[in-house]
Amino acid sequence: MKSKLLDDYAEKYTSAELPYLAKLNRETNLKRGDAVMLSGHVQGAVLQMLSRMIQPRSILEIGTYTGYSAICLAQGLKEGGVLHTIEIDEELQDIASHYIEEAGLLSSIQQHIGHAKDVIAALNESFDLVFIDADKSNYELYYDLVFDKVPVGGYILADNVLYDGEVVLPETEQSKNARAISSFNKKVKADSRIDHLLLPVRDGIMVMRKLRE
Ligand SMILES: C[S@@+](CC[C@H](N)C(=O)[O-])C[C@H]1O[C@@H](n2cnc3c(N)ncnc32)[C@H](O)[C@@H]1O
């Protein structure tokens, strides 16, 4: 039984949302019709907890939106570490920068505006943690592009891998994005270079750990 009541219960028994994240959550919901894209309280807490466990020196996020998940992931950075986040829509830059500053993370979060495939190619560094959360049709491409930039023992996360439950429908009844996600999930399952766990949190987070090159 997965219900709003259980979601509320999980939220109640998860550490309170940091004040600036609660404000960003509220502002995004007030100003944008697509606020369902924001990670939100519980998923944000999951990302924050995973990042704190991994303690990455460097993080790459694909899909900044208003900056919520970037701020959550950056909480786990090692001192002096950097999170690079990529967004194609330049209109989102100001709200994200505003809250990154309010979170005191200006020196640890670097925003990039552009198509993720171009920005990833131009970033000449390695990432202990990658979060894929942009256009679903390119998940497989992003996975391939980042794989060599992640060291053995590093992690890749991908959001929305349940795609609102559509992944269990017959292929003929799936939307284009759900088919792209199903194909991504099959690719992950077939890749023996990684360990992977599909966490059924919110819309599903695929957690992958690189075992070998
Ligand atoms: C689901 S939202 C990201 C949500 C954010 N990570 C969070 O949890 O709060 C996806 C974002 O990816 C961006 N996006 C879509 N296609 C992109 C691309 N090709 N390159 C970079 N960003 C892209 C969208 O504009 C949107 O803001």
PDBQT file of the ligand as one rigid body, heavy atoms in Angstrom, charges set to zero:
ROOT
HETATM    1  C1  LIG A 301      13.978  16.801 -13.389  1.00  0.00    +0.000 C 
HETATM    2  S1  LIG A 301      14.675  18.360 -13.644  1.00  0.00    +0.000 S 
HETATM    3  C2  LIG A 301      16.049  18.345 -12.520  1.00  0.00    +0.000 C 
HETATM    4  C3  LIG A 301      15.609  18.429 -11.080  1.00  0.00    +0.000 C 
HETATM    5  C4  LIG A 301      16.715  18.676 -10.092  1.00  0.00    +0.000 C 
HETATM    6  N1  LIG A 301      17.830  17.772 -10.293  1.00  0.00    +0.000 N 
HETATM    7  C5  LIG A 301      16.161  18.475  -8.702  1.00  0.00    +0.000 C 
HETATM    8  O1  LIG A 301      16.165  17.330  -8.234  1.00  0.00    +0.000 OA
HETATM    9  O2  LIG A 301      15.668  19.430  -8.084  1.00  0.00    +0.000 OA
HETATM   10  C6  LIG A 301      15.486  18.164 -15.199  1.00  0.00    +0.000 C 
HETATM   11  C7  LIG A 301      16.235  19.401 -15.665  1.00  0.00    +0.000 C 
HETATM   12  O3  LIG A 301      17.076  18.985 -16.769  1.00  0.00    +0.000 OA
HETATM   13  C8  LIG A 301      17.136  20.053 -17.691  1.00  0.00    +0.000 C 
HETATM   14  N2  LIG A 301      17.554  19.505 -18.992  1.00  0.00    +0.000 N 
HETATM   15  C9  LIG A 301      16.776  18.889 -19.921  1.00  0.00    +0.000 A 
HETATM   16  N3  LIG A 301      17.510  18.537 -20.979  1.00  0.00    +0.000 NA
HETATM   17  C10 LIG A 301      18.792  18.933 -20.727  1.00  0.00    +0.000 A 
HETATM   18  C11 LIG A 301      20.001  18.833 -21.458  1.00  0.00    +0.000 A 
HETATM   19  N4  LIG A 301      20.051  18.263 -22.648  1.00  0.00    +0.000 N 
HETATM   20  N5  LIG A 301      21.121  19.344 -20.892  1.00  0.00    +0.000 NA
HETATM   21  C12 LIG A 301      21.079  19.926 -19.654  1.00  0.00    +0.000 A 
HETATM   22  N6  LIG A 301      19.949  20.036 -18.926  1.00  0.00    +0.000 NA
HETATM   23  C13 LIG A 301      18.821  19.557 -19.450  1.00  0.00    +0.000 A 
HETATM   24  C14 LIG A 301      15.714  20.616 -17.680  1.00  0.00    +0.000 C 
HETATM   25  O4  LIG A 301      15.679  21.946 -18.188  1.00  0.00    +0.000 OA
HETATM   26  C15 LIG A 301      15.344  20.524 -16.204  1.00  0.00    +0.000 C 
HETATM   27  O5  LIG A 301      15.593  21.730 -15.513  1.00  0.00    +0.000 OA
ENDROOT
TORSDOF 0
